[in-house]
């Protein structure tokens, strides 16, 4: 069987491709393929569909991995964006309910003087205040929050001290440019109206270049603050 025709080889090639030939027949086919270009091309044509299918499968798997990777990134981004939105909403609700301060008008402050302190009959969140430059006057106001209002128990909070009126609590100390240390005790406390309360958030500033100009600016602004504020305590001794 040394002179096997190409037709016989072509009949055997499908079995050769499926590895269904005996070792002797397989050796004959391989020997013929080595010498016959036409049969090699025919063999190549038989192999091409399988190779193409394998390549397509590989390409599909790669495309699937890319799609899965993109979907994973999108899911991750969605989770992160959702988490950020939830965090922002939670913080917004927390800030609005617990931290956001609102001004308490003097009429609702429940302030009175008793037992050496300025006290209040209502629950409040914070006391905000500032001393005048010479330390003799204190301007303050109370704030509340939605949480404070929602959870207040007037009976247990009644008479809570806002500020002690003893000398140490009302004493201010400052140092001049030349190193001179001065102490002053507050002699009067004012409750600031809402329209003037913003000054406490940014600090009171005084115009002028020379010490005399600054002092005049201080005196003018302090006088204006006293004129619109309510005097809630004054040392009469």
ABEGO torsion letter per residue (X at the ends): XABBBAAAAAAAAAAAAAGABBAAAAAAAAAAAAABAAAAAAAAAAAAAAAAAAAAAAAAAAAAAAAAAAAAAAAAAAAAAAAAAAAAAAAAAAAAAAABBBBBBAAAAGBBBBGGBBBBABBBABBBBBBBAAGABBBBBBBBBAAAAAABBAAAABGBBABBABAAAABBBBBBAAGBBBBBBBABBBBBBAAAAAAAAAEBBBBEABAAAAAAAAAAAAAAAAAABBBABBBAX
